[in-house]
């Protein structure tokens, strides 16, 4: 993974973790210990799901750029389905408060998306990869007059 990809990943994960910590504090004060646990679990789910998705999309963009958009759509569909499986598996759990989990899940997902959009807008991404092997002179200078 390139260093700018790691930087973009951290610029999305750190605000999400901070938002999750704030949500855990608020849920802990409002709902109690189970609310704080629900907020922490939701934050971890968002960071893991979105982080894996980010890494997969970056690798796809590098190796198969023509499939990037289709892979993004498939990946987000798979993430939603995996989230449904996760929620269904823990539907009857008494480990955490479900409302705190759901609210934190939505809030931290929105924070992740906003932070990732901000990181992408601030990144200085080259539109054309410079080729260092040819030097500064093009091979075909054009027709001579």
SETI-240339 format. One record per residue (C-alpha): residue number from 0; residue in three letters; x, y, z. Coordinates in nm, 4 decimals. Example, Ala and Ser with C-alpha at 12.3 -4.5 7.8 and 13.67 -1.06 7.14 Angstrom:
REM SETI-240339
@n->0 | res->ALA | X->1.2300 | Y->-0.4500 | Z->0.7800
@n->1 | res->SER | X->1.3670 | Y->-0.1060 | Z->0.7140
END
This chain:
REM SETI-240339
@n->0 | res->UNK | X->0.0000 | Y->0.0000 | Z->0.0000
@n->1 | res->UNK | X->0.1374 | Y->0.3402 | Z->-0.0967
@n->2 | res->UNK | X->0.2089 | Y->0.5995 | Z->0.1695
@n->3 | res->UNK | X->-0.0598 | Y->0.8372 | Z->0.0393
@n->4 | res->UNK | X->-0.3128 | Y->0.5529 | Z->0.0610
@n->5 | res->UNK | X->-0.2134 | Y->0.4903 | Z->0.4226
@n->6 | res->UNK | X->-0.2436 | Y->0.8626 | Z->0.4911
@n->7 | res->UNK | X->-0.5933 | Y->0.8689 | Z->0.3388
@n->8 | res->UNK | X->-0.6909 | Y->0.5637 | Z->0.5421
@n->9 | res->UNK | X->-0.5684 | Y->0.7238 | Z->0.8639
@n->10 | res->UNK | X->-0.7397 | Y->1.0527 | Z->0.7791
@n->11 | res->UNK | X->-1.0683 | Y->0.8611 | Z->0.7664
@n->12 | res->UNK | X->-1.0093 | Y->0.6172 | Z->1.0546
@n->13 | res->UNK | X->-0.8912 | Y->0.8644 | Z->1.3183
@n->14 | res->UNK | X->-1.1962 | Y->1.0973 | Z->1.3037
@n->15 | res->UNK | X->-1.4191 | Y->0.7889 | Z->1.3023
@n->16 | res->UNK | X->-1.2485 | Y->0.6554 | Z->1.6147
@n->17 | res->UNK | X->-1.2832 | Y->0.9950 | Z->1.7842
@n->18 | res->UNK | X->-1.6528 | Y->1.0111 | Z->1.6917
@n->19 | res->UNK | X->-1.6947 | Y->0.6560 | Z->1.8222
@n->20 | res->UNK | X->-1.5268 | Y->0.7458 | Z->2.1507
@n->21 | res->UNK | X->-1.7576 | Y->1.0463 | Z->2.1898
@n->22 | res->UNK | X->-2.0577 | Y->0.8280 | Z->2.1052
@n->23 | res->UNK | X->-1.9460 | Y->0.5701 | Z->2.3625
@n->24 | res->UNK | X->-1.9187 | Y->0.8430 | Z->2.6241
@n->25 | res->UNK | X->-2.2619 | Y->0.9863 | Z->2.5439
@n->26 | res->UNK | X->-2.4265 | Y->0.6427 | Z->2.5197
@n->27 | res->UNK | X->-2.2591 | Y->0.5377 | Z->2.8433
@n->28 | res->UNK | X->-2.3973 | Y->0.8428 | Z->3.0215
@n->29 | res->UNK | X->-2.7467 | Y->0.8176 | Z->2.8699
@n->30 | res->UNK | X->-2.8061 | Y->0.4428 | Z->2.8503
@n->31 | res->UNK | X->-2.5403 | Y->0.2951 | Z->3.0751
@n->32 | res->UNK | X->-2.2668 | Y->0.0400 | Z->3.0270
@n->33 | res->UNK | X->-2.4517 | Y->-0.1554 | Z->2.7600
@n->34 | res->UNK | X->-2.4919 | Y->0.1629 | Z->2.5574
@n->35 | res->UNK | X->-2.1182 | Y->0.2285 | Z->2.5727
@n->36 | res->UNK | X->-2.0456 | Y->-0.1291 | Z->2.4648
@n->37 | res->UNK | X->-2.2898 | Y->-0.0932 | Z->2.1747
@n->38 | res->UNK | X->-2.1192 | Y->0.2278 | Z->2.0632
@n->39 | res->UNK | X->-1.7735 | Y->0.0697 | Z->2.0806
@n->40 | res->UNK | X->-1.8870 | Y->-0.2377 | Z->1.8849
@n->41 | res->UNK | X->-2.0502 | Y->-0.0177 | Z->1.6193
@n->42 | res->UNK | X->-1.7353 | Y->0.1926 | Z->1.5872
@n->43 | res->UNK | X->-1.5177 | Y->-0.1155 | Z->1.5469
@n->44 | res->UNK | X->-1.7548 | Y->-0.2590 | Z->1.2863
@n->45 | res->UNK | X->-1.7446 | Y->0.0626 | Z->1.0833
@n->46 | res->UNK | X->-1.3649 | Y->0.0955 | Z->1.1014
@n->47 | res->UNK | X->-1.3090 | Y->-0.2687 | Z->1.0054
@n->48 | res->UNK | X->-1.5704 | Y->-0.2819 | Z->0.7268
@n->49 | res->UNK | X->-1.4789 | Y->0.0528 | Z->0.5729
@n->50 | res->UNK | X->-1.1063 | Y->-0.0037 | Z->0.6168
@n->51 | res->UNK | X->-1.1182 | Y->-0.3381 | Z->0.4383
@n->52 | res->UNK | X->-1.3290 | Y->-0.1810 | Z->0.1651
@n->53 | res->UNK | X->-1.0779 | Y->0.1018 | Z->0.1229
@n->54 | res->UNK | X->-0.7852 | Y->-0.1405 | Z->0.0925
@n->55 | res->UNK | X->-0.9711 | Y->-0.3590 | Z->-0.1582
@n->56 | res->UNK | X->-1.0657 | Y->-0.0589 | Z->-0.3723
@n->57 | res->UNK | X->-0.7094 | Y->0.0746 | Z->-0.3711
@n->58 | res->UNK | X->-0.5715 | Y->-0.2617 | Z->-0.4838
@n->59 | res->UNK | X->-0.8377 | Y->-0.2874 | Z->-0.7525
@n->60 | res->UNK | X->-0.7590 | Y->0.0629 | Z->-0.8760
@n->61 | res->UNK | X->-0.3926 | Y->-0.0293 | Z->-0.9060
@n->62 | res->UNK | X->-0.4253 | Y->-0.3705 | Z->-1.0711
@n->63 | res->UNK | X->-0.7575 | Y->-0.3488 | Z->-1.2602
@n->64 | res->UNK | X->-0.8460 | Y->0.0184 | Z->-1.3134
@n->65 | res->UNK | X->-1.1138 | Y->-0.0639 | Z->-1.5718
@n->66 | res->UNK | X->-1.3096 | Y->-0.2545 | Z->-1.3030
@n->67 | res->UNK | X->-1.2803 | Y->0.0151 | Z->-1.0362
@n->68 | res->UNK | X->-1.6378 | Y->0.1482 | Z->-1.0520
@n->69 | res->UNK | X->-1.7975 | Y->-0.1957 | Z->-1.0760
@n->70 | res->UNK | X->-1.5794 | Y->-0.3208 | Z->-0.7906
@n->71 | res->UNK | X->-1.6823 | Y->-0.0223 | Z->-0.5788
@n->72 | res->UNK | X->-2.0513 | Y->-0.0929 | Z->-0.6321
@n->73 | res->UNK | X->-2.0046 | Y->-0.4644 | Z->-0.5638
@n->74 | res->UNK | X->-1.7975 | Y->-0.3907 | Z->-0.2541
@n->75 | res->UNK | X->-2.0549 | Y->-0.1554 | Z->-0.1029
@n->76 | res->UNK | X->-2.3297 | Y->-0.4085 | Z->-0.1732
@n->77 | res->UNK | X->-2.1231 | Y->-0.6789 | Z->-0.0024
@n->78 | res->UNK | X->-2.0596 | Y->-0.4502 | Z->0.2957
@n->79 | res->UNK | X->-2.4331 | Y->-0.3869 | Z->0.3392
@n->80 | res->UNK | X->-2.5066 | Y->-0.7599 | Z->0.3171
@n->81 | res->UNK | X->-2.2325 | Y->-0.8412 | Z->0.5699
@n->82 | res->UNK | X->-2.3712 | Y->-0.5750 | Z->0.7994
@n->83 | res->UNK | X->-2.7170 | Y->-0.7341 | Z->0.7758
@n->84 | res->UNK | X->-2.5597 | Y->-1.0704 | Z->0.8625
@n->85 | res->UNK | X->-2.3799 | Y->-0.9126 | Z->1.1596
@n->86 | res->UNK | X->-2.6977 | Y->-0.7446 | Z->1.2853
@n->87 | res->UNK | X->-2.8979 | Y->-1.0668 | Z->1.2381
@n->88 | res->UNK | X->-2.6360 | Y->-1.2689 | Z->1.4254
@n->89 | res->UNK | X->-2.6493 | Y->-1.0320 | Z->1.7228
@n->90 | res->UNK | X->-3.0244 | Y->-0.9641 | Z->1.7055
@n->91 | res->UNK | X->-3.1075 | Y->-1.1249 | Z->2.0386
@n->92 | res->UNK | X->-2.7889 | Y->-1.0408 | Z->2.2248
@n->93 | res->UNK | X->-2.7928 | Y->-0.8802 | Z->2.5650
@n->94 | res->UNK | X->-2.4286 | Y->-0.7748 | Z->2.5357
@n->95 | res->UNK | X->-2.5079 | Y->-0.4230 | Z->2.4155
@n->96 | res->UNK | X->-2.7910 | Y->-0.1761 | Z->2.3637
@n->97 | res->UNK | X->-2.9273 | Y->-0.2031 | Z->2.0096
@n->98 | res->UNK | X->-3.0354 | Y->0.1593 | Z->1.9759
@n->99 | res->UNK | X->-2.6943 | Y->0.2861 | Z->2.0846
@n->100 | res->UNK | X->-2.5367 | Y->0.0438 | Z->1.8387
@n->101 | res->UNK | X->-2.7579 | Y->0.1573 | Z->1.5497
@n->102 | res->UNK | X->-2.7202 | Y->0.5309 | Z->1.6116
@n->103 | res->UNK | X->-2.3446 | Y->0.5014 | Z->1.6508
@n->104 | res->UNK | X->-2.3206 | Y->0.2834 | Z->1.3403
@n->105 | res->UNK | X->-2.4946 | Y->0.5463 | Z->1.1278
@n->106 | res->UNK | X->-2.3063 | Y->0.8395 | Z->1.2850
@n->107 | res->UNK | X->-1.9609 | Y->0.6850 | Z->1.2514
@n->108 | res->UNK | X->-2.0338 | Y->0.5754 | Z->0.8941
@n->109 | res->UNK | X->-2.1232 | Y->0.9340 | Z->0.8055
@n->110 | res->UNK | X->-1.8072 | Y->1.0583 | Z->0.9785
@n->111 | res->UNK | X->-1.5986 | Y->0.8037 | Z->0.7843
@n->112 | res->UNK | X->-1.7503 | Y->0.9095 | Z->0.4509
@n->113 | res->UNK | X->-1.7056 | Y->1.2812 | Z->0.5252
@n->114 | res->UNK | X->-1.3474 | Y->1.2319 | Z->0.6422
@n->115 | res->UNK | X->-1.2642 | Y->1.0191 | Z->0.3394
@n->116 | res->UNK | X->-1.4126 | Y->1.2798 | Z->0.1053
@n->117 | res->UNK | X->-1.2115 | Y->1.5531 | Z->0.2784
@n->118 | res->UNK | X->-0.8917 | Y->1.3469 | Z->0.2580
@n->119 | res->UNK | X->-0.9503 | Y->1.2852 | Z->-0.1121
@n->120 | res->UNK | X->-1.0129 | Y->1.6541 | Z->-0.1817
@n->121 | res->UNK | X->-0.6961 | Y->1.7577 | Z->0.0021
@n->122 | res->UNK | X->-0.4793 | Y->1.4889 | Z->-0.1611
@n->123 | res->UNK | X->-0.2608 | Y->1.5981 | Z->-0.4469
@n->124 | res->UNK | X->-0.3271 | Y->1.3116 | Z->-0.6861
@n->125 | res->UNK | X->-0.1510 | Y->1.3143 | Z->-1.0208
@n->126 | res->UNK | X->-0.3819 | Y->1.2662 | Z->-1.3149
@n->127 | res->UNK | X->-0.0955 | Y->1.1348 | Z->-1.5276
@n->128 | res->UNK | X->0.1858 | Y->0.9226 | Z->-1.3904
@n->129 | res->UNK | X->0.5155 | Y->1.0838 | Z->-1.4925
@n->130 | res->UNK | X->0.7560 | Y->0.8462 | Z->-1.6642
@n->131 | res->UNK | X->1.1050 | Y->0.8885 | Z->-1.5220
@n->132 | res->UNK | X->1.2763 | Y->0.6542 | Z->-1.7700
@n->133 | res->UNK | X->1.2339 | Y->0.8761 | Z->-2.0766
@n->134 | res->UNK | X->1.3692 | Y->1.1907 | Z->-1.9176
@n->135 | res->UNK | X->1.1931 | Y->1.5151 | Z->-1.9945
@n->136 | res->UNK | X->1.1816 | Y->1.4801 | Z->-2.3746
@n->137 | res->UNK | X->0.8955 | Y->1.3086 | Z->-2.5647
@n->138 | res->UNK | X->0.9888 | Y->1.0281 | Z->-2.8034
@n->139 | res->UNK | X->0.7870 | Y->1.1612 | Z->-3.0977
@n->140 | res->UNK | X->0.8205 | Y->1.5395 | Z->-3.1137
@n->141 | res->UNK | X->0.5769 | Y->1.5646 | Z->-3.4065
@n->142 | res->UNK | X->0.6121 | Y->1.6531 | Z->-3.7728
@n->143 | res->UNK | X->0.9151 | Y->1.8582 | Z->-3.8794
@n->144 | res->UNK | X->0.8503 | Y->2.1583 | Z->-4.0981
END
